[in-house]
């Protein structure tokens, strides 16, 4: 008859199970890459299967069209690019390596919850990120795809570095800071929010 396992043995087994299930840095980066590609795929399908008029349609007064949702994402995501460049360069210069798992800052975790669709809270949009009327939805879609490819390149270039060990200032609120890993997580969540909003505009 097997002897009952002691508390120390159970704790060691639980610890080993947690170690096995903990994500690696490469796994977290791969997950973000997959999310960016899925964002791009959804936008490509949306813009390829609707007319210019449908993409420019406003579902109501003061509400964005599908094309304007993508234009807003272009403004937002492009604002992140120099900040991420600087953060990754700092990690490279200081040789701050990391194998993960990367951790979300508490403020980024809360913001991600608000951003994920369906929309739980209407957040104000600063003037620099307000989209203007989109005359060429195809061009806006192309820009979205190009920025996504640049973000993918930045993620891949950061492999081996501790993305949660360097912080950047949010492009939307100068008093808010979070680490570079959190920034990539928020970009993908923000994409999902406004792709969902764009779908709602097309259905109206």
Buried (B, 14 or more C-beta within 10 A) or exposed (E): EEEEEEEEEEEEEEEEEEEEEEEEBEEBBBBBBEBBEBBBEBBBEBBEEBEBEBBBBBBEEEEBBBBBBBBBBBBBBBBBBEBBBEBBEBBBEEEBEBEBEBBBBEBBBEBBEEBBBEBEEEEEBEEEBEBEEBEEBEEBBBBBBEBBEBBBEBBEBBEBBBBBBBBBEBBBEEEBBBBBBBBBBBBBBBBBBBBBBBBBBBEE
